């Protein structure tokens, strides 16, 4: 199976239009267009009954102590954890693409609701946790929300878009669910998977 994304080459930097945040002309942070890229998959294995889609950043600092603090730099040696940006379950076997802008076409304060979409069931991404205590941005963030790594991180972040071909029509999930819950649900049902990566940084020095 192969996964294809329109907008950047495999392993190359992700354009700002697909990000949640970007480097502004002045200052440290500016909201970006937050548009999901066009994504499609081919060479589907025989016996596929549904798909699952996950995008995660594997380079998120394990400690938020120095995140986005002037005069501080997040060391590349700091242990890293996963941050889920896009979680979609129970994608019908007849669906092999999601169009650009179909899952997100702007930053939505307080988030997009989880649940049924034309292409599957949208789960929560980790902006739900990140903004949990924010007075104006807090809420449930579902479907796609793009990259926004710390502007003082000395490490370039890697974003892994992965499609899973499954041998079941649907998987049972708690409500709400996120990336870890979906990975647990599909365990033992994966016929094949394919991945497409991109990189992103908001550090002016990288």
N, CA and C atoms as a LAMMPS dump frame, in Angstrom:
ITEM: TIMESTEP
0
ITEM: NUMBER OF ATOMS
618
ITEM: BOX BOUNDS ff ff ff
-5.0000000000000000e+02 5.0000000000000000e+02
-5.0000000000000000e+02 5.0000000000000000e+02
-5.0000000000000000e+02 5.0000000000000000e+02
ITEM: ATOMS id mol type element x y z
1 1 1 N 0.843 -1.184 0
2 1 2 C 0 0 0
3 1 3 C 0.887 1.245 0
4 2 1 N 0.398 2.293 -0.638
5 2 2 C 1.154 3.542 -0.717
6 2 3 C 0.263 4.708 -0.3
7 3 1 N 0.858 5.66 0.407
8 3 2 C 0.171 6.876 0.822
9 3 3 C 0.774 8.058 0.069
10 4 1 N -0.085 8.935 -0.41
11 4 2 C 0.362 10.088 -1.193
12 4 3 C -0.227 11.36 -0.596
13 5 1 N 0.581 12.402 -0.508
14 5 2 C 0.119 13.709 -0.037
15 5 3 C 0.535 14.761 -1.048
16 6 1 N -0.394 15.618 -1.416
17 6 2 C -0.107 16.709 -2.336
18 6 3 C 0.257 17.957 -1.547
19 7 1 N 1.378 18.566 -1.848
20 7 2 C 1.764 19.797 -1.173
21 7 3 C 3.224 19.851 -0.807
22 8 1 N 3.866 18.694 -0.586
23 8 2 C 5.3 18.641 -0.325
24 8 3 C 5.798 17.245 -0.666
25 9 1 N 7.078 17.142 -0.932
26 9 2 C 7.685 15.856 -1.215
27 9 3 C 7.913 15.077 0.071
28 10 1 N 7.923 13.77 -0.046
29 10 2 C 8.178 12.904 1.102
30 10 3 C 9.433 13.35 1.862
31 11 1 N 9.28 13.596 3.171
32 11 2 C 10.401 13.976 4.013
33 11 3 C 10.774 15.449 3.97
34 12 1 N 10.109 16.239 3.133
35 12 2 C 10.445 17.659 2.97
36 12 3 C 9.661 18.516 3.967
37 13 1 N 10.038 19.796 4.106
38 13 2 C 9.294 20.699 4.989
39 13 3 C 7.839 20.869 4.549
40 14 1 N 6.95 20.935 5.521
41 14 2 C 5.524 21.13 5.278
42 14 3 C 5.259 22.622 5.073
43 15 1 N 4.557 23.015 4.018
44 15 2 C 4.256 24.435 3.796
45 15 3 C 3.374 25.014 4.903
46 16 1 N 3.502 26.323 5.119
47 16 2 C 2.747 27.012 6.171
48 16 3 C 1.243 26.813 6.06
49 17 1 N 0.721 26.691 4.847
50 17 2 C -0.734 26.618 4.677
51 17 3 C -1.329 25.404 5.372
52 18 1 N -0.514 24.373 5.609
53 18 2 C -1.007 23.164 6.258
54 18 3 C -0.722 23.161 7.762
55 19 1 N -0.236 24.284 8.285
56 19 2 C 0.164 24.364 9.696
57 19 3 C -0.851 25.16 10.509
58 20 1 N -0.822 24.944 11.807
59 20 2 C -1.647 25.674 12.77
60 20 3 C -0.994 27.011 13.119
61 21 1 N 0.336 27.004 13.212
62 21 2 C 1.074 28.218 13.528
63 21 3 C 2.242 28.411 12.581
64 22 1 N 2.681 29.655 12.43
65 22 2 C 3.807 29.947 11.55
66 22 3 C 4.644 31.061 12.138
67 23 1 N 5.847 31.233 11.591
68 23 2 C 6.73 32.316 12.004
69 23 3 C 6.246 33.615 11.361
70 24 1 N 5.92 34.625 12.15
71 24 2 C 5.445 35.886 11.574
72 24 3 C 6.6 36.764 11.108
73 25 1 N 6.266 37.848 10.436
74 25 2 C 7.289 38.803 10.018
75 25 3 C 7.992 39.39 11.236
76 26 1 N 7.215 39.68 12.265
77 26 2 C 7.758 40.159 13.536
78 26 3 C 7.146 39.334 14.661
79 27 1 N 7.927 39.128 15.695
80 27 2 C 7.419 38.368 16.826
81 27 3 C 7.705 36.88 16.691
82 28 1 N 7.024 36.109 17.522
83 28 2 C 7.323 34.682 17.636
84 28 3 C 6.282 33.771 17.013
85 29 1 N 5.021 34.215 16.995
86 29 2 C 3.957 33.291 16.606
87 29 3 C 2.835 34.016 15.865
88 30 1 N 2.293 33.305 14.875
89 30 2 C 1.127 33.792 14.147
90 30 3 C 0.315 32.581 13.698
91 31 1 N -0.996 32.689 13.773
92 31 2 C -1.831 31.595 13.288
93 31 3 C -1.645 31.419 11.787
94 32 1 N -1.614 30.168 11.353
95 32 2 C -1.494 29.847 9.938
96 32 3 C -2.868 29.435 9.393
97 33 1 N -2.912 28.997 8.141
98 33 2 C -4.183 28.685 7.492
99 33 3 C -4.821 27.395 8.013
100 34 1 N -4 26.482 8.499
101 34 2 C -4.501 25.249 9.12
102 34 3 C -5.4 24.442 8.168
103 35 1 N -4.978 24.32 6.935
104 35 2 C -5.711 23.545 5.932
105 35 3 C -5.137 22.128 5.882
106 36 1 N -6 21.129 5.909
107 36 2 C -5.474 19.766 5.761
108 36 3 C -5.026 19.529 4.328
109 37 1 N -3.926 18.798 4.144
110 37 2 C -3.472 18.516 2.785
111 37 3 C -4.36 17.474 2.115
112 38 1 N -4.358 17.473 0.79
113 38 2 C -5.016 16.4 0.039
114 38 3 C -4.213 15.122 0.235
115 39 1 N -4.91 14.059 0.598
116 39 2 C -4.245 12.802 0.922
117 39 3 C -5.005 11.655 0.265
118 40 1 N -4.27 10.722 -0.341
119 40 2 C -4.94 9.563 -0.933
120 40 3 C -4.015 8.356 -0.861
121 41 1 N -4.613 7.176 -0.963
122 41 2 C -3.845 5.944 -0.808
123 41 3 C -4.207 4.959 -1.901
124 42 1 N -3.208 4.184 -2.318
125 42 2 C -3.343 3.26 -3.439
126 42 3 C -2.769 1.893 -3.078
127 43 1 N -2.896 0.954 -4.011
128 43 2 C -2.386 -0.413 -3.837
129 43 3 C -2.958 -1.046 -2.569
130 44 1 N -4.268 -1.025 -2.481
131 44 2 C -4.972 -1.516 -1.304
132 44 3 C -4.889 -3.043 -1.251
133 45 1 N -4.535 -3.622 -0.12
134 45 2 C -4.421 -5.075 -0.048
135 45 3 C -5.791 -5.768 -0.122
136 46 1 N -5.806 -6.953 -0.669
137 46 2 C -7.02 -7.752 -0.753
138 46 3 C -7.542 -8.044 0.643
139 47 1 N -8.842 -7.981 0.8
140 47 2 C -9.457 -8.253 2.097
141 47 3 C -9.645 -7.024 2.96
142 48 1 N -9.261 -5.837 2.464
143 48 2 C -9.43 -4.607 3.234
144 48 3 C -10.907 -4.263 3.368
145 49 1 N -11.352 -4.036 4.606
146 49 2 C -12.753 -3.705 4.871
147 49 3 C -12.939 -2.284 5.402
148 50 1 N -11.872 -1.677 5.875
149 50 2 C -11.929 -0.292 6.333
150 50 3 C -10.508 0.232 6.492
151 51 1 N -10.406 1.53 6.794
152 51 2 C -9.102 2.157 7.005
153 51 3 C -9.132 2.977 8.291
154 52 1 N -7.949 3.258 8.804
155 52 2 C -7.76 4.229 9.882
156 52 3 C -6.624 5.154 9.474
157 53 1 N -6.719 6.407 9.868
158 53 2 C -5.717 7.413 9.516
159 53 3 C -5.24 8.124 10.773
160 54 1 N -3.926 8.235 10.917
161 54 2 C -3.343 8.943 12.052
162 54 3 C -2.18 9.806 11.562
163 55 1 N -2.122 11.043 12.036
164 55 2 C -0.933 11.873 11.863
165 55 3 C -0.428 12.237 13.245
166 56 1 N 0.866 11.98 13.478
167 56 2 C 1.432 12.354 14.775
168 56 3 C 2.805 12.98 14.605
169 57 1 N 3.114 13.852 15.55
170 57 2 C 4.431 14.466 15.676
171 57 3 C 5.189 13.651 16.716
172 58 1 N 6.326 13.089 16.323
173 58 2 C 7.089 12.216 17.223
174 58 3 C 8.143 12.971 18.028
175 59 1 N 8.181 14.296 17.909
176 59 2 C 9.279 15.084 18.488
177 59 3 C 8.831 16.115 19.516
178 60 1 N 7.698 15.897 20.153
179 60 2 C 7.184 16.863 21.124
180 60 3 C 7.948 16.753 22.443
181 61 1 N 8.367 17.87 23.022
182 61 2 C 9.101 17.812 24.294
183 61 3 C 8.305 17.083 25.376
184 62 1 N 8.983 16.227 26.107
185 62 2 C 8.324 15.476 27.174
186 62 3 C 8.043 16.354 28.389
187 63 1 N 8.673 17.521 28.457
188 63 2 C 8.425 18.489 29.52
189 63 3 C 8.078 19.832 28.903
190 64 1 N 7.038 20.47 29.416
191 64 2 C 6.643 21.779 28.904
192 64 3 C 7.245 22.941 29.67
193 65 1 N 8.199 22.652 30.534
194 65 2 C 8.753 23.652 31.441
195 65 3 C 9.32 24.872 30.724
196 66 1 N 10.022 24.647 29.6
197 66 2 C 10.68 25.764 28.902
198 66 3 C 10.03 26.101 27.568
199 67 1 N 8.853 25.556 27.309
200 67 2 C 8.211 25.751 26.006
201 67 3 C 7.801 27.212 25.808
202 68 1 N 8.275 27.787 24.708
203 68 2 C 7.905 29.146 24.291
204 68 3 C 8.188 30.2 25.366
205 69 1 N 9.344 30.068 26.014
206 69 2 C 9.766 31.038 27.022
207 69 3 C 10.996 31.776 26.511
208 70 1 N 10.906 33.098 26.479
209 70 2 C 12.03 33.91 26.016
210 70 3 C 13.272 33.619 26.86
211 71 1 N 14.42 33.525 26.181
212 71 2 C 15.681 33.271 26.845
213 71 3 C 15.958 31.808 27.131
214 72 1 N 15 30.947 26.806
215 72 2 C 15.166 29.509 27.006
216 72 3 C 15.187 28.794 25.659
217 73 1 N 15.933 27.695 25.607
218 73 2 C 15.956 26.84 24.425
219 73 3 C 15.657 25.411 24.851
220 74 1 N 14.793 24.744 24.09
221 74 2 C 14.496 23.343 24.361
222 74 3 C 15.58 22.498 23.71
223 75 1 N 16.307 21.772 24.523
224 75 2 C 17.427 20.982 24.027
225 75 3 C 16.949 19.85 23.124
226 76 1 N 17.683 19.59 22.039
227 76 2 C 17.327 18.44 21.201
228 76 3 C 17.515 17.116 21.923
229 77 1 N 18.253 17.116 23.021
230 77 2 C 18.491 15.889 23.79
231 77 3 C 17.366 15.568 24.769
232 78 1 N 16.42 16.493 24.938
233 78 2 C 15.289 16.236 25.829
234 78 3 C 14.462 15.072 25.28
235 79 1 N 14.07 14.114 26.114
236 79 2 C 13.215 13.02 25.629
237 79 3 C 11.946 13.563 24.978
238 80 1 N 11.49 12.848 23.965
239 80 2 C 10.352 13.307 23.163
240 80 3 C 9.177 12.334 23.27
241 81 1 N 7.964 12.865 23.037
242 81 2 C 6.749 12.061 23.085
243 81 3 C 5.911 12.351 21.838
244 82 1 N 4.866 11.549 21.637
245 82 2 C 3.989 11.708 20.482
246 82 3 C 2.894 12.736 20.761
247 83 1 N 2.549 13.485 19.718
248 83 2 C 1.436 14.435 19.755
249 83 3 C 0.593 14.146 18.525
250 84 1 N -0.681 13.83 18.727
251 84 2 C -1.547 13.425 17.61
252 84 3 C -2.245 14.641 17.01
253 85 1 N -2.103 14.794 15.694
254 85 2 C -2.669 15.922 14.963
255 85 3 C -3.894 15.566 14.135
256 86 1 N -4.072 14.29 13.828
257 86 2 C -5.194 13.886 12.969
258 86 3 C -5.504 12.427 13.285
259 87 1 N -6.734 12.148 13.686
260 87 2 C -7.142 10.805 14.066
261 87 3 C -8.506 10.538 13.43
262 88 1 N -8.553 9.582 12.503
263 88 2 C -9.811 9.225 11.842
264 88 3 C -9.967 7.711 11.847
265 89 1 N -11.092 7.228 12.362
266 89 2 C -11.38 5.796 12.44
267 89 3 C -12.508 5.429 11.476
268 90 1 N -12.643 4.13 11.249
269 90 2 C -13.78 3.574 10.505
270 90 3 C -14.011 4.258 9.162
271 91 1 N -12.909 4.447 8.429
272 91 2 C -13.002 4.972 7.068
273 91 3 C -13.471 3.83 6.158
274 92 1 N -14.563 4.002 5.412
275 92 2 C -15.068 2.911 4.567
276 92 3 C -14.034 2.464 3.538
277 93 1 N -14.101 1.209 3.174
278 93 2 C -13.146 0.676 2.194
279 93 3 C -13.289 1.347 0.835
280 94 1 N -14.449 1.949 0.583
281 94 2 C -14.683 2.642 -0.691
282 94 3 C -14.047 4.03 -0.722
283 95 1 N -13.584 4.499 0.419
284 95 2 C -12.974 5.826 0.51
285 95 3 C -11.459 5.693 0.476
286 96 1 N -10.841 6.339 -0.486
287 96 2 C -9.384 6.259 -0.616
288 96 3 C -8.736 7.64 -0.726
289 97 1 N -9.479 8.67 -0.315
290 97 2 C -8.884 10.013 -0.342
291 97 3 C -9.645 10.945 0.584
292 98 1 N -8.965 11.987 1.019
293 98 2 C -9.572 13.12 1.707
294 98 3 C -9.044 14.369 1.006
295 99 1 N -9.94 15.2 0.518
296 99 2 C -9.545 16.349 -0.278
297 99 3 C -8.929 17.452 0.581
298 100 1 N -8.129 18.303 -0.048
299 100 2 C -7.555 19.446 0.644
300 100 3 C -8.662 20.326 1.208
301 101 1 N -8.549 20.674 2.472
302 101 2 C -9.522 21.537 3.115
303 101 3 C -10.8 20.849 3.564
304 102 1 N -10.933 19.559 3.299
305 102 2 C -12.166 18.854 3.669
306 102 3 C -12.249 18.611 5.175
307 103 1 N -11.115 18.407 5.829
308 103 2 C -11.095 18.129 7.263
309 103 3 C -10.808 19.367 8.095
310 104 1 N -10.21 20.383 7.488
311 104 2 C -9.933 21.645 8.183
312 104 3 C -9.584 22.705 7.156
313 105 1 N -10.15 23.89 7.32
314 105 2 C -9.804 24.987 6.4
315 105 3 C -9.476 26.286 7.127
316 106 1 N -9.289 26.193 8.45
317 106 2 C -8.91 27.36 9.252
318 106 3 C -8.646 26.882 10.68
319 107 1 N -8.089 27.748 11.499
320 107 2 C -8.017 27.476 12.926
321 107 3 C -9.39 27.756 13.531
322 108 1 N -9.907 26.798 14.272
323 108 2 C -11.226 26.92 14.887
324 108 3 C -11.068 27.032 16.397
325 109 1 N -11.175 28.241 16.985
326 109 2 C -11.069 28.372 18.436
327 109 3 C -12.093 27.481 19.142
328 110 1 N -11.66 26.799 20.174
329 110 2 C -12.403 25.796 20.955
330 110 3 C -12.558 24.478 20.209
331 111 1 N -12.069 24.398 18.982
332 111 2 C -11.986 23.124 18.299
333 111 3 C -13.191 22.741 17.466
334 112 1 N -13 21.666 16.693
335 112 2 C -14.059 21.063 15.885
336 112 3 C -14.591 19.842 16.638
337 113 1 N -15.873 19.586 16.542
338 113 2 C -16.484 18.475 17.27
339 113 3 C -16.062 17.129 16.681
340 114 1 N -15.837 16.132 17.537
341 114 2 C -15.568 14.787 17.035
342 114 3 C -16.846 14.154 16.481
343 115 1 N -16.66 13.057 15.754
344 115 2 C -17.834 12.328 15.279
345 115 3 C -17.805 12.054 13.792
346 116 1 N -18.964 11.757 13.234
347 116 2 C -19.095 11.306 11.854
348 116 3 C -18.694 12.382 10.859
349 117 1 N -17.947 11.953 9.852
350 117 2 C -17.574 12.777 8.712
351 117 3 C -17.897 11.975 7.446
352 118 1 N -17.925 12.62 6.282
353 118 2 C -18.168 11.868 5.046
354 118 3 C -17.118 10.791 4.784
355 119 1 N -15.923 10.949 5.371
356 119 2 C -14.813 10.029 5.122
357 119 3 C -14.511 9.127 6.319
358 120 1 N -15.274 9.206 7.414
359 120 2 C -14.999 8.363 8.565
360 120 3 C -15.422 9.008 9.866
361 121 1 N -14.854 8.532 10.971
362 121 2 C -15.202 9.038 12.293
363 121 3 C -14.001 9.782 12.875
364 122 1 N -14.152 11.083 13.067
365 122 2 C -13.052 11.924 13.528
366 122 3 C -12.899 11.833 15.036
367 123 1 N -11.68 11.505 15.472
368 123 2 C -11.36 11.486 16.889
369 123 3 C -10.665 12.767 17.31
370 124 1 N -10.341 12.837 18.586
371 124 2 C -9.701 14.027 19.13
372 124 3 C -8.206 14.039 18.848
373 125 1 N -7.684 15.225 18.54
374 125 2 C -6.235 15.388 18.469
375 125 3 C -5.753 16.007 19.78
376 126 1 N -4.444 16.135 19.93
377 126 2 C -3.888 16.549 21.223
378 126 3 C -3.934 18.045 21.501
379 127 1 N -4.462 18.848 20.571
380 127 2 C -4.72 20.238 20.921
381 127 3 C -5.789 20.313 22.009
382 128 1 N -6.597 19.274 22.12
383 128 2 C -7.575 19.192 23.202
384 128 3 C -6.875 19.302 24.554
385 129 1 N -5.767 18.566 24.705
386 129 2 C -5.003 18.614 25.952
387 129 3 C -4.227 19.919 26.09
388 130 1 N -3.636 20.36 24.991
389 130 2 C -2.776 21.54 25.023
390 130 3 C -3.542 22.79 25.461
391 131 1 N -4.782 22.927 24.974
392 131 2 C -5.571 24.118 25.278
393 131 3 C -6.573 23.895 26.418
394 132 1 N -6.436 22.808 27.148
395 132 2 C -7.431 22.431 28.154
396 132 3 C -7.729 23.548 29.15
397 133 1 N -6.717 24.297 29.554
398 133 2 C -6.906 25.346 30.56
399 133 3 C -6.879 26.753 29.981
400 134 1 N -6.911 26.84 28.655
401 134 2 C -6.857 28.161 28.017
402 134 3 C -8.235 28.814 28.074
403 135 1 N -8.313 30.091 28.474
404 135 2 C -9.622 30.735 28.667
405 135 3 C -10.447 30.92 27.401
406 136 1 N -9.786 31.05 26.245
407 136 2 C -10.543 31.287 25.012
408 136 3 C -10.391 30.188 23.974
409 137 1 N -9.39 29.339 24.109
410 137 2 C -9.147 28.288 23.112
411 137 3 C -9.529 26.893 23.598
412 138 1 N -9.838 26.737 24.873
413 138 2 C -10.126 25.427 25.42
414 138 3 C -11.344 24.781 24.789
415 139 1 N -11.272 23.457 24.556
416 139 2 C -12.384 22.726 23.964
417 139 3 C -11.921 21.404 23.396
418 140 1 N -12.82 20.712 22.723
419 140 2 C -12.485 19.444 22.077
420 140 3 C -12.049 19.701 20.634
421 141 1 N -10.821 19.352 20.342
422 141 2 C -10.258 19.546 19.003
423 141 3 C -10.242 18.206 18.281
424 142 1 N -11.083 18.073 17.273
425 142 2 C -11.165 16.825 16.514
426 142 3 C -10.728 17.053 15.068
427 143 1 N -10.502 15.926 14.389
428 143 2 C -10.096 15.938 12.988
429 143 3 C -8.702 16.568 12.869
430 144 1 N -8.435 17.277 11.774
431 144 2 C -7.077 17.77 11.506
432 144 3 C -6.831 19.137 12.114
433 145 1 N -5.712 19.276 12.805
434 145 2 C -5.122 20.567 13.156
435 145 3 C -3.623 20.416 12.962
436 146 1 N -3.024 21.336 12.22
437 146 2 C -1.67 21.148 11.734
438 146 3 C -0.554 21.476 12.712
439 147 1 N 0.682 21.457 12.227
440 147 2 C 1.865 21.661 13.062
441 147 3 C 1.91 23.032 13.738
442 148 1 N 2.432 23.025 14.958
443 148 2 C 2.69 24.263 15.699
444 148 3 C 3.707 23.956 16.792
445 149 1 N 4.924 23.553 16.428
446 149 2 C 5.923 23.198 17.435
447 149 3 C 6.413 24.44 18.179
448 150 1 N 7.01 24.269 19.348
449 150 2 C 7.518 25.419 20.105
450 150 3 C 8.515 26.233 19.285
451 151 1 N 8.416 27.568 19.397
452 151 2 C 9.317 28.417 18.607
453 151 3 C 10.731 28.446 19.17
454 152 1 N 10.932 27.865 20.359
455 152 2 C 12.292 27.83 20.92
456 152 3 C 12.853 26.414 20.969
457 153 1 N 12.289 25.514 20.155
458 153 2 C 12.772 24.135 20.125
459 153 3 C 13.959 24.036 19.163
460 154 1 N 15.052 23.462 19.626
461 154 2 C 16.253 23.307 18.799
462 154 3 C 16.176 22.09 17.894
463 155 1 N 15.053 21.373 17.953
464 155 2 C 14.88 20.17 17.137
465 155 3 C 13.796 20.403 16.097
466 156 1 N 14.084 20.046 14.85
467 156 2 C 13.06 20.069 13.804
468 156 3 C 12.093 18.909 14.05
469 157 1 N 10.795 19.185 13.965
470 157 2 C 9.792 18.159 14.24
471 157 3 C 9.42 17.384 12.976
472 158 1 N 9.124 16.101 13.18
473 158 2 C 8.735 15.205 12.089
474 158 3 C 7.279 14.78 12.258
475 159 1 N 6.534 14.878 11.17
476 159 2 C 5.104 14.571 11.18
477 159 3 C 4.866 13.355 10.298
478 160 1 N 4.264 12.335 10.902
479 160 2 C 4.075 11.045 10.238
480 160 3 C 2.589 10.826 9.964
481 161 1 N 2.228 10.835 8.698
482 161 2 C 0.863 10.523 8.275
483 161 3 C 0.831 9.042 7.939
484 162 1 N -0.02 8.279 8.619
485 162 2 C -0.052 6.83 8.431
486 162 3 C -1.473 6.363 8.152
487 163 1 N -1.634 5.583 7.087
488 163 2 C -2.909 4.956 6.766
489 163 3 C -2.793 3.458 7.051
490 164 1 N -3.824 2.91 7.681
491 164 2 C -3.857 1.496 8.036
492 164 3 C -5.011 0.829 7.299
493 165 1 N -4.738 -0.265 6.603
494 165 2 C -5.777 -1.086 5.998
495 165 3 C -6.168 -2.169 6.995
496 166 1 N -7.475 -2.287 7.271
497 166 2 C -7.949 -3.175 8.321
498 166 3 C -8.828 -4.299 7.769
499 167 1 N -8.891 -5.399 8.514
500 167 2 C -9.673 -6.558 8.092
501 167 3 C -11.064 -6.592 8.718
502 168 1 N -11.503 -5.472 9.298
503 168 2 C -12.838 -5.378 9.888
504 168 3 C -13.546 -4.139 9.324
505 169 1 N -14.882 -4.195 9.305
506 169 2 C -15.654 -3.067 8.78
507 169 3 C -15.56 -1.846 9.674
508 170 1 N -15.478 -2.076 10.979
509 170 2 C -15.303 -0.972 11.914
510 170 3 C -14.722 -1.507 13.212
511 171 1 N -14.13 -0.615 13.976
512 171 2 C -13.586 -0.98 15.28
513 171 3 C -14.396 -0.268 16.356
514 172 1 N -14.492 -0.909 17.503
515 172 2 C -15.22 -0.342 18.63
516 172 3 C -14.289 0.576 19.411
517 173 1 N -14.775 1.781 19.705
518 173 2 C -13.937 2.793 20.342
519 173 3 C -14.674 3.464 21.492
520 174 1 N -13.95 3.889 22.534
521 174 2 C -14.576 4.706 23.575
522 174 3 C -14.912 6.076 23.002
523 175 1 N -15.804 6.771 23.645
524 175 2 C -16.163 8.123 23.207
525 175 3 C -15.912 9.114 24.334
526 176 1 N -15.114 10.132 24.078
527 176 2 C -14.358 10.356 22.843
528 176 3 C -13.107 9.489 22.805
529 177 1 N -12.474 9.425 21.64
530 177 2 C -11.243 8.664 21.491
531 177 3 C -10.183 9.526 20.823
532 178 1 N -8.932 9.139 21.035
533 178 2 C -7.811 9.816 20.408
534 178 3 C -6.886 8.807 19.757
535 179 1 N -5.666 9.221 19.487
536 179 2 C -4.705 8.363 18.817
537 179 3 C -4.393 7.074 19.546
538 180 1 N -4.065 7.119 20.852
539 180 2 C -3.74 5.882 21.564
540 180 3 C -4.893 4.883 21.574
541 181 1 N -6.12 5.372 21.737
542 181 2 C -7.28 4.487 21.756
543 181 3 C -7.507 3.845 20.389
544 182 1 N -7.29 4.606 19.321
545 182 2 C -7.454 4.038 17.983
546 182 3 C -6.379 2.995 17.705
547 183 1 N -5.149 3.263 18.098
548 183 2 C -4.076 2.28 17.894
549 183 3 C -4.364 0.984 18.648
550 184 1 N -4.913 1.093 19.837
551 184 2 C -5.282 -0.106 20.595
552 184 3 C -6.394 -0.865 19.897
553 185 1 N -7.379 -0.149 19.369
554 185 2 C -8.533 -0.783 18.733
555 185 3 C -8.167 -1.53 17.453
556 186 1 N -7.2 -1.007 16.701
557 186 2 C -6.864 -1.645 15.424
558 186 3 C -5.802 -2.732 15.575
559 187 1 N -5.232 -2.856 16.765
560 187 2 C -4.203 -3.868 16.991
561 187 3 C -4.751 -5.253 16.656
562 188 1 N -4.023 -5.97 15.82
563 188 2 C -4.44 -7.3 15.403
564 188 3 C -5.317 -7.314 14.17
565 189 1 N -5.669 -6.144 13.651
566 189 2 C -6.541 -6.057 12.472
567 189 3 C -5.862 -5.4 11.272
568 190 1 N -4.576 -5.074 11.377
569 190 2 C -3.883 -4.328 10.326
570 190 3 C -3.361 -5.266 9.254
571 191 1 N -3.871 -5.123 8.037
572 191 2 C -3.382 -5.895 6.896
573 191 3 C -2.139 -5.261 6.288
574 192 1 N -2.103 -3.939 6.282
575 192 2 C -0.963 -3.203 5.724
576 192 3 C -1.054 -1.765 6.208
577 193 1 N 0.07 -1.061 6.131
578 193 2 C 0.069 0.358 6.446
579 193 3 C 1.072 1.069 5.553
580 194 1 N 0.863 2.36 5.391
581 194 2 C 1.773 3.177 4.595
582 194 3 C 1.911 4.525 5.277
583 195 1 N 3.09 5.131 5.132
584 195 2 C 3.385 6.382 5.842
585 195 3 C 3.981 7.413 4.886
586 196 1 N 3.679 8.676 5.163
587 196 2 C 4.241 9.807 4.425
588 196 3 C 4.64 10.843 5.464
589 197 1 N 5.845 11.386 5.363
590 197 2 C 6.34 12.277 6.409
591 197 3 C 6.59 13.694 5.887
592 198 1 N 6.643 14.608 6.825
593 198 2 C 7.027 15.982 6.545
594 198 3 C 7.665 16.564 7.794
595 199 1 N 8.377 17.656 7.64
596 199 2 C 9.025 18.306 8.773
597 199 3 C 8.498 19.727 8.934
598 200 1 N 8.669 20.27 10.154
599 200 2 C 8.218 21.639 10.4
600 200 3 C 8.945 22.208 11.603
601 201 1 N 9.216 23.492 11.557
602 201 2 C 9.825 24.195 12.684
603 201 3 C 9.339 25.625 12.712
604 202 1 N 9.227 26.186 13.909
605 202 2 C 8.926 27.6 14.063
606 202 3 C 10.086 28.347 14.693
607 203 1 N 11.237 27.691 14.719
608 203 2 C 12.454 28.289 15.25
609 203 3 C 13.178 29.018 14.112
610 204 1 N 13.317 30.322 14.211
611 204 2 C 13.955 31.11 13.157
612 204 3 C 15.384 30.688 12.866
613 205 1 N 16.028 30.07 13.842
614 205 2 C 17.446 29.723 13.696
615 205 3 C 17.665 28.378 13.013
616 206 1 N 16.605 27.662 12.731
617 206 2 C 16.759 26.333 12.098
618 206 3 C 16.476 26.397 10.611
